[in-house]
Amino acid sequence: MKRIVSYNDTSAYQQVSSPQIRVAVDHSLNSRDGSLGGDVVSSAILPDTMGISSGRCIDSVEDSECEGPSDTLVTRRLAIVMCGLPGVGKTASARALSRYLNWIGFTCAIFNVGEKRRELLGSSQPAEFFDPENEQGRRARWEVAKETFCEMLAYLAEADNEESSLEHRETGLESRKHGHVAIYDATNTTRQRREFIRTELDRRGIRVLFWENICRDSAILQNNVMQTKMWSPDYKTTDPELAVIDFLRRIDMYKKAYEEITETENCSFIQVLDAGRQIKLNQIRGFLPSKIVSYLINSRFGSVRSIYLTRHGQSEYNVQNRLGGNPGLTSRGKQYSKELAKWAEEEFTLRGRPLPTVWTSQLRRTRETIEFLPCTISTCWRALNEIDAGVCDGMTYEEVFQQMPELADARKQDKLRFRYPKGESYVDVIHRLEPVILEIERQQEPLIIVAHRAIIRCIYGFFMGIDPEAVPKVDVPLHTLFKLTPRPYDCEMVTFQLLPGDE
């Protein structure tokens, strides 16, 4: 079998172009649009759009101590408003984006109207409940949407009251609290509803970015519906065939009033057609919106594939309990490389599945671990190298404790932000891995990553949605492989202990 080895030292940011993606960007900005910059000129409340006074929502917001009108936009706060029919991947997109933003240091929360509806009204609502001509259902849905919206406003108001200064300034370590982002996950299918949302956000000095998913490809829509039927809380106890029929009828109900976003709404928006086949950007500017667009272009929200994560086999430094270095594998570590190859043959070759792509670090122990592993291509990433222990490289943990007790204590107090002198912290590793994460999101075939404990912890934490503070504590034993399969509503994880008897 031919093995191709590529040494990858370049940033994934240089690889964002794709023949499958067409990006149309409108750079024209109206300084008075109140979307992502400029003056806020509108503080009026739209007339009642659902037969209920919209002023009641404002009363609720005031009760939760949200701030009043603002003359200028507060750049620390951003509301991302999802739009689109059911079954087009809004929730999957929102969850993936929230996971990414939290991982890179922006605190982000999702406010899902569907979850609030299930909480207040139950999950057994028939398709007719969503008919815009159903007055009772329309009023109930508006109340749910309004309450969820008010909760989001209260969250953003609380975020604005937090201290904006960096934590740990004296030690030079970075804070994870860069600002707050809220994602309002709902259909928001009418222009009138979106105008109401934008007006209320503008008058509070909150930037707003609309994200609309559109699906015209019947195959993609069918796949989305099947995923929804399998994983949506609305259909947990419903027969699969009946669930599909009901969900398709629900989509038809929403289509009666559906209006796609257009440039005439004079707002900032991202429009995603057919799970990323075409992406349209309108009035996008600023650091965070640009980061969001970069992540979107690199993501494949509609594809289901597995990512396999494992540490290298046992190394000489593992036995000696030493930090860093570039040691080779022990005899037990070499045994793991053979067991990993056997597992891959059973997982892929014998089942007739395509062979995986394999990524490793540039260090000897990861390269030796994949010596027998069948694959289509193996790539060395410098970004996958172990956390840099700086002056502690090559020392045992006991030596660090004895010779640098203050260093050992600082690491114990804050393992996430602790930085080895002339080395790295976990925060540094997370930043270093961002191009790798973007490239993982681009993959559509199985991928095996053989790296190091700190690296696997960070990648595992990203896909499992683990709070960054807990990432340094994730248990990643030797000779164990994690199979992660991202789904619309969660990430499925399966563990394979290929060589029992280790830590």
Secondary structure, 3 states (H helix, E strand, C coil): CCCCEEEECCCHHHHCCCCCCEEEEECCCCCCCCCCCCECCCCCCCCCCCCCCCHHHHHHHHHCCCCCCCCECEEEEEEEEEECCCCCCHHHHHHHHHHHHHHCCCEEEEEEHHHHHHHHHCCCCCHHHHCCCCHHHHHHHHHHHHHHHHHHHHHHHHHHCCCCCCCCHHHCCCCCCCCEEEEEECCCCCHHHHHHHHHHHHCCCEEEEEEEEECCCHHHHHHHHHHHHHHCHHHCCCCHHHHHHHHHHHHHHHHCCCCCCCHHHCCCEEEEEHHHCEEEEECCCCHHHHHHHHHHHHCCCCCCCCEEEEECCCEHHHHHCECCCCCCECHHHHHHHHHHHHHHHHHHHCCCCCCCEEEECCCHHHHHHCCCCCCCEEEEEHHHCCCCCHHHCCCEHHHHHHHCHHHHHHHHHCCCCCCCCCCCCHHHHHHHHHHHHHHHHHCCCCEEEEECHHHHHHHHHHHHCCCHHHHHHCCCCCCEEEEEEECCCCEEEEEEECCCCCC
